[in-house]
C-alpha cells in the first residue's frame, strides 16, 4: 500500500514554500509538488500582516496541490524567529533501591524533571531534546536502561519561543484550511535534511541562512548540543545596500545576489558598477569596492554572532566536520570561503540528501527546511502524545 503524501510548509521572510513528498519503497523521499511565492506580511519569520500572510500561504499550497495533483489537508509547519532560544536543563532522580537496575520508568522520571524548566509566562517550550544521561559519576551514557546505579541524571536542550508569535504563524496555516500535524524549529529540520552520518559523528554546525533570520544547530558529542535563531538575515544586507547606495530594494537585492561577498584577503577592485534605471528610479553608478564593503560587513557580523555563541558554549573546537550552510543565503557567491574565514572551520553547502523528484527542491539548499519536515513525516506521521513530540523522536534519529 502506497504511503500517503506528506506536506512541509515554511513561512519565511523572503518566501513561503510548500513541498509535497511521498516515501519510496527504498526509503528515499520523492518530491511530487512544489509551491512558493514571495512573502508578504512576514518579517523575520513572524507575522506582521495576517491577511497578506494568509494569501501567500494559500498561493503556495495551491501551487503545490496543482503540481502534485493531491488535495492538501494536513501539513508539517516549520518555525523560526529571533525569539527562539535554547537552554540546557538538567534533571536528577535517585534509583530506588540504590544500586539496582535502571528502568524505563526511571528514564521517564528524570526526563520529566529536566523538562520542568521555569519559563516566563509569555514563552512556551517548542522541543525538549535529551542529550546524554549520567549514571552516578559516569557521563556520556546514551541508553542507561538495564545499567546499575544509585543516581540517574540527564541533560536536555530546551528550545523555547514567544508563545503568541508562534501561535500567530500556526493560526495563519489553520486559517488556510490545513490541519497542522506537527510544528518544529526550522534549523533542526534543515539539519535532518542535509546531514550525513559521518558529519553527525564528527560534530558539525548547520547554519540556515534565511531572508530574515539565521538558524543554527550544533551537533557535538553525539547529541544536539546547541540550537537557536538570530533575528538577522539576508534582508539586512539588502536594506543596507538600498539605504547607503540610495537604490530601490529590488535593485539592491539583485546587486547582492550578483556580487556576493568578497574573497577573504583578496584585493577588491575599485571599478564602477552601473545600475540601470527602472520603476521611476533614474539609475546611477556605484563603486564595486563600496558594494563589497557593505555586503561583507553585514555577512561577517551575522557569522560573528554565531561564532560568539559557539565560543560562549565552548563548542568552537569540537566540530570536526565544520559548518554546513543551508538557506537562500548559501547561494551568495564565495559564501563557503567567506564563512570559513569567519567561523574558523571548513564550510560546505548543504543540500537535501536521499531525495528525488523535482530538481529545484532536491538540489537547492533553500529547500533544506521543508525537506527536513517531510523527512520527519516519513518516520512519524503524527504526534505520539509524549512531551517533546517531534524532536524527542529527532534526538533518536540523530543518534543512528
C-alpha positions as CSV (number, residue, x, y, z in Angstrom):
1,X,0.0,0.0,0.0
2,X,1.5,3.4,-1.0
3,X,2.3,5.9,1.7
4,X,0.1,9.0,1.8
5,X,1.6,12.3,0.6
6,X,3.4,14.4,3.2
7,X,3.4,18.2,3.1
8,X,6.0,20.5,4.6
9,X,5.4,24.3,4.9
10,X,7.8,27.1,5.6
11,X,6.6,30.7,6.1
12,X,9.8,32.6,5.6
13,X,10.7,36.3,5.5
14,X,11.5,36.1,1.8
15,X,9.5,33.1,0.5
16,X,6.6,30.9,1.5
17,X,7.3,27.3,0.4
18,X,5.2,24.2,0.4
19,X,6.5,20.8,-0.6
20,X,4.6,17.6,-1.2
21,X,6.5,14.4,-0.9
22,X,6.0,10.6,-0.9
23,X,8.1,7.9,0.6
24,X,9.5,5.4,-2.0
25,X,9.9,1.7,-1.4
26,X,13.7,2.2,-1.0
27,X,13.2,4.7,1.8
28,X,14.0,7.8,-0.3
29,X,11.8,10.8,-0.5
30,X,10.1,11.6,-3.8
31,X,9.1,15.3,-4.2
32,X,5.9,15.5,-6.3
33,X,4.9,19.1,-5.8
34,X,6.4,22.5,-5.1
35,X,4.6,25.7,-4.4
36,X,6.1,29.0,-3.4
37,X,5.6,32.8,-3.6
38,X,7.3,35.9,-2.4
39,X,6.4,36.6,1.3
40,X,4.1,39.4,2.3
41,X,3.1,40.2,5.8
42,X,6.1,38.3,7.2
43,X,9.1,39.8,8.8
44,X,11.9,37.7,10.5
45,X,9.7,34.6,10.4
46,X,7.0,36.4,12.3
47,X,3.5,37.5,11.1
48,X,3.1,41.3,10.7
49,X,0.1,41.3,8.4
50,X,-2.2,38.4,8.9
51,X,-4.3,38.7,5.7
52,X,-1.3,39.1,3.4
53,X,0.5,36.2,5.0
54,X,-2.6,34.1,4.6
55,X,-2.8,34.9,0.9
56,X,0.8,33.8,0.5
57,X,0.3,30.5,2.3
58,X,-2.8,29.8,0.2
59,X,-1.0,30.6,-3.0
60,X,1.9,28.3,-2.1
61,X,-0.4,25.5,-1.1
62,X,-2.5,25.8,-4.3
63,X,0.6,25.6,-6.5
64,X,1.8,22.5,-4.6
65,X,-1.6,20.9,-5.0
66,X,-1.8,21.6,-8.7
67,X,1.6,20.2,-9.4
68,X,1.3,17.1,-7.2
69,X,-2.3,16.6,-8.1
70,X,-3.3,15.9,-4.5
71,X,-5.6,17.8,-2.0
72,X,-3.6,19.2,0.9
73,X,-5.5,18.8,4.2
74,X,-2.5,18.5,6.6
75,X,1.0,19.9,6.8
76,X,4.1,19.9,9.0
77,X,5.0,23.6,9.7
78,X,8.5,25.0,10.2
79,X,9.0,27.7,12.8
80,X,11.8,30.4,13.0
81,X,12.3,33.8,14.6
82,X,15.0,35.6,16.6
83,X,12.8,34.9,19.7
84,X,13.6,31.2,19.6
85,X,16.3,30.3,22.1
86,X,17.9,27.2,23.6
87,X,18.8,26.5,27.2
88,X,20.3,23.4,28.9
89,X,18.3,21.9,31.7
90,X,19.4,19.0,34.0
91,X,17.2,16.6,35.9
92,X,18.2,14.1,38.6
93,X,16.5,11.2,40.3
94,X,17.6,8.6,42.8
95,X,17.4,4.9,41.9
96,X,15.4,3.1,44.5
97,X,16.6,0.8,45.9
98,X,20.1,2.1,45.4
99,X,22.5,0.1,43.1
100,X,19.6,-1.6,41.3
101,X,18.8,-1.8,37.6
102,X,17.7,1.4,35.9
103,X,14.2,1.0,34.3
104,X,12.3,2.8,31.5
105,X,10.2,4.4,34.3
106,X,13.4,5.9,35.9
107,X,14.4,7.4,32.5
108,X,10.9,8.9,32.0
109,X,11.0,10.3,35.5
110,X,14.4,12.0,35.1
111,X,13.4,13.4,31.7
112,X,10.2,14.9,33.1
113,X,12.3,16.5,35.8
114,X,14.6,18.1,33.2
115,X,11.7,19.3,31.2
116,X,10.2,21.1,34.2
117,X,12.1,24.3,33.4
118,X,10.6,27.6,34.6
119,X,10.0,29.9,31.7
120,X,8.4,33.4,31.7
121,X,4.6,33.2,31.1
122,X,4.9,34.7,27.6
123,X,7.2,31.9,26.4
124,X,6.5,28.3,25.5
125,X,8.6,25.2,25.1
126,X,9.0,24.0,21.5
127,X,11.2,21.0,21.9
128,X,12.9,19.2,24.7
129,X,15.8,17.1,23.3
130,X,17.7,14.8,25.7
131,X,21.4,15.0,25.1
132,X,23.1,12.5,27.4
133,X,22.4,10.5,30.6
134,X,24.6,10.4,33.7
135,X,24.7,7.2,35.9
136,X,26.3,8.2,39.2
137,X,29.5,9.9,38.1
138,X,29.6,8.3,34.6
139,X,28.7,10.8,31.8
140,X,28.0,10.3,28.1
141,X,25.6,7.4,28.6
142,X,23.3,7.0,25.6
143,X,20.8,4.4,27.0
144,X,21.1,3.7,30.7
145,X,18.2,1.1,30.8
146,X,19.5,-2.1,32.5
147,X,22.6,-0.5,34.0
148,X,23.1,-0.4,37.7
149,X,23.3,2.8,39.6
150,X,22.3,4.9,42.6
151,X,21.5,8.1,40.8
152,X,20.4,8.9,37.3
153,X,20.6,12.3,35.7
154,X,20.0,13.7,32.2
155,X,20.9,16.9,30.3
156,X,18.3,18.3,27.9
157,X,18.3,21.1,25.3
158,X,15.1,23.1,25.8
159,X,14.1,25.2,22.8
160,X,11.5,27.9,23.6
161,X,10.0,30.9,22.0
162,X,7.4,33.6,22.4
163,X,4.0,31.9,22.6
164,X,1.9,34.4,20.7
165,X,4.4,34.8,17.8
166,X,4.4,31.0,17.4
167,X,0.6,30.8,17.6
168,X,0.1,33.5,15.0
169,X,2.2,31.5,12.5
170,X,0.1,28.4,13.2
171,X,-3.1,30.4,13.0
172,X,-2.3,31.6,9.5
173,X,-1.8,27.9,8.4
174,X,-5.0,26.7,10.1
175,X,-6.9,29.6,8.6
176,X,-5.8,28.4,5.2
177,X,-7.9,25.2,5.9
178,X,-4.9,23.0,6.7
179,X,-4.6,20.8,9.8
180,X,-1.2,21.1,11.5
181,X,0.2,17.7,12.1
182,X,3.4,19.0,13.7
183,X,5.3,22.2,14.1
184,X,9.1,22.3,14.5
185,X,12.1,24.6,14.7
186,X,13.3,25.1,11.1
187,X,17.0,24.8,12.0
188,X,16.5,21.3,13.3
189,X,14.6,20.4,10.2
190,X,17.4,21.7,8.0
191,X,19.9,19.6,9.9
192,X,17.7,16.5,9.5
193,X,17.6,17.1,5.7
194,X,21.3,17.6,4.9
195,X,23.5,15.9,7.5
196,X,25.3,12.6,6.7
197,X,26.1,10.0,9.4
198,X,29.7,10.9,9.2
199,X,29.0,14.6,9.8
200,X,26.9,13.8,12.9
201,X,29.6,11.5,14.3
202,X,32.4,14.1,13.8
203,X,30.4,17.0,15.1
204,X,29.2,20.0,12.9
205,X,27.4,23.3,12.7
206,X,24.3,23.6,10.5
207,X,23.7,27.2,9.6
208,X,20.4,28.1,7.8
209,X,20.9,31.5,6.3
210,X,17.4,32.8,5.7
211,X,15.9,36.1,4.5
212,X,15.2,37.5,7.9
213,X,16.7,35.0,10.4
214,X,19.8,32.8,10.8
215,X,19.0,29.5,12.5
216,X,21.9,27.4,13.9
217,X,22.2,23.9,15.2
218,X,25.3,22.4,16.7
219,X,25.9,18.6,16.8
220,X,28.7,17.6,19.1
221,X,29.5,14.6,21.3
222,X,26.8,12.6,19.5
223,X,24.0,14.9,20.5
224,X,22.3,18.2,19.6
225,X,24.4,20.4,21.8
226,X,23.1,23.8,20.9
227,X,20.4,25.4,18.8
228,X,18.7,28.8,18.3
229,X,17.9,31.6,16.0
230,X,19.3,35.1,15.4
231,X,17.0,37.8,14.0
232,X,19.4,38.8,11.2
233,X,19.3,37.6,7.7
234,X,19.7,38.4,4.0
235,X,17.2,41.3,4.2
236,X,19.7,43.2,6.4
237,X,22.2,43.2,3.5
238,X,19.6,44.3,1.1
239,X,18.4,47.1,3.3
240,X,21.9,48.4,3.9
241,X,22.6,48.4,0.2
242,X,19.4,50.2,-0.5
243,X,19.9,52.9,2.1
244,X,23.6,53.5,1.8
245,X,23.7,53.5,-2.0
246,X,20.2,55.1,-2.3
247,X,18.8,52.5,-4.7
248,X,15.5,50.6,-4.8
249,X,15.2,47.4,-2.6
250,X,14.6,45.2,-5.7
251,X,17.8,46.6,-7.3
252,X,19.7,46.1,-4.1
253,X,18.6,42.5,-3.8
254,X,19.8,41.8,-7.4
255,X,23.1,43.5,-6.7
256,X,23.6,41.4,-3.6
257,X,22.9,38.2,-5.5
258,X,25.1,39.1,-8.5
259,X,28.1,40.4,-6.4
260,X,28.2,38.0,-3.5
261,X,30.8,38.5,-0.8
262,X,34.5,39.3,-1.5
263,X,37.0,36.6,-1.1
264,X,38.9,36.8,2.2
265,X,42.2,38.7,1.8
266,X,41.6,39.4,-1.8
267,X,42.2,42.9,-3.2
268,X,38.9,44.5,-4.1
269,X,38.9,46.5,-7.4
270,X,37.5,50.0,-7.2
271,X,35.7,49.8,-10.5
272,X,32.4,51.4,-11.3
273,X,29.1,49.4,-11.3
274,X,26.3,50.8,-13.4
275,X,22.8,50.4,-12.1
276,X,20.1,50.7,-14.8
277,X,17.1,53.0,-14.4
278,X,13.8,51.2,-13.5
279,X,10.4,51.9,-12.0
280,X,11.0,55.7,-11.8
281,X,14.5,55.3,-10.5
282,X,16.9,57.3,-12.6
283,X,19.8,54.9,-12.3
284,X,23.3,55.7,-11.1
285,X,26.9,54.4,-10.9
286,X,28.3,53.0,-7.6
287,X,31.7,51.6,-6.8
288,X,32.4,47.9,-6.6
289,X,34.5,48.5,-3.5
290,X,31.6,50.1,-1.7
291,X,29.2,47.3,-2.6
292,X,31.6,44.7,-1.4
293,X,32.3,46.5,1.8
294,X,28.5,46.7,2.7
295,X,27.8,43.1,1.8
296,X,30.9,41.6,3.5
297,X,30.4,43.7,6.7
298,X,26.9,42.5,7.2
299,X,27.6,38.9,6.4
300,X,30.6,39.0,8.8
301,X,28.5,40.5,11.5
302,X,25.9,37.7,11.2
303,X,28.6,34.9,11.2
304,X,30.4,36.5,14.2
305,X,27.1,36.4,16.2
306,X,27.0,32.6,15.6
307,X,30.7,32.2,16.4
308,X,30.2,34.1,19.7
309,X,27.5,31.5,20.6
310,X,29.9,28.7,19.9
311,X,32.7,30.2,21.9
312,X,30.4,31.0,24.8
313,X,29.3,27.4,25.0
314,X,32.8,26.0,24.5
315,X,31.8,24.3,21.2
316,X,34.0,26.1,18.7
317,X,36.7,23.4,18.7
318,X,34.6,20.2,18.7
319,X,33.2,20.2,15.2
320,X,35.4,18.0,13.0
321,X,33.0,18.2,10.1
322,X,32.9,22.0,10.1
323,X,29.9,24.0,9.0
324,X,27.1,23.1,6.6
325,X,25.4,26.1,5.1
326,X,21.7,26.0,4.0
327,X,19.0,28.5,3.2
328,X,18.9,31.1,0.4
329,X,22.0,32.9,1.8
330,X,24.1,29.9,1.0
331,X,23.8,30.9,-2.7
332,X,25.8,34.1,-2.2
333,X,29.0,33.9,-4.3
334,X,32.1,33.0,-2.3
335,X,29.9,32.2,0.8
336,X,31.8,29.0,1.6
337,X,35.2,30.6,1.7
338,X,34.0,33.7,3.5
339,X,32.1,31.8,6.2
340,X,35.2,29.5,6.7
341,X,37.4,32.6,7.4
342,X,35.0,34.0,10.0
343,X,34.0,30.7,11.7
344,X,37.5,29.3,11.5
345,X,36.3,25.9,10.2
346,X,35.7,24.3,6.8
347,X,32.3,25.2,5.3
348,X,30.3,23.4,2.6
349,X,26.9,24.0,1.0
350,X,24.3,21.6,2.4
351,X,21.7,20.1,0.0
352,X,18.9,17.7,0.8
353,X,20.0,14.1,0.8
354,X,18.3,10.9,-0.4
355,X,15.7,12.9,-2.2
356,X,14.5,12.6,-5.8
357,X,11.8,14.2,-8.0
358,X,11.6,17.9,-8.8
359,X,15.1,19.3,-9.2
360,X,14.6,22.7,-7.6
361,X,13.7,21.1,-4.3
362,X,16.2,18.3,-4.4
363,X,19.2,20.4,-5.3
364,X,18.7,23.7,-3.5
365,X,20.0,24.5,0.0
366,X,17.0,26.8,0.4
367,X,14.7,23.8,0.5
368,X,16.5,22.1,3.4
369,X,13.9,23.2,6.0
370,X,10.9,22.0,4.1
371,X,12.6,18.7,3.0
372,X,13.5,18.2,6.7
373,X,9.9,18.5,7.7
374,X,9.0,15.9,5.1
375,X,11.8,13.6,6.3
376,X,10.3,13.6,9.8
377,X,6.9,13.0,8.4
378,X,8.2,9.8,6.8
379,X,9.1,8.5,10.2
380,X,6.2,9.5,12.3
381,X,3.1,10.9,10.6
382,X,1.6,12.3,13.8
383,X,2.4,13.1,17.4
384,X,2.7,10.1,19.7
385,X,1.4,12.2,22.6
386,X,4.6,12.3,24.6
387,X,6.1,15.6,25.8
388,X,8.7,16.8,23.4
389,X,7.0,15.4,20.3
390,X,8.9,15.7,17.1
391,X,12.4,16.3,18.4
392,X,12.4,13.7,21.2
393,X,12.0,11.5,18.1
394,X,14.6,13.5,16.2
395,X,17.1,13.1,19.0
396,X,16.9,9.3,18.5
397,X,17.1,9.7,14.7
398,X,20.3,11.8,15.1
399,X,22.0,9.1,17.1
400,X,21.6,6.5,14.3
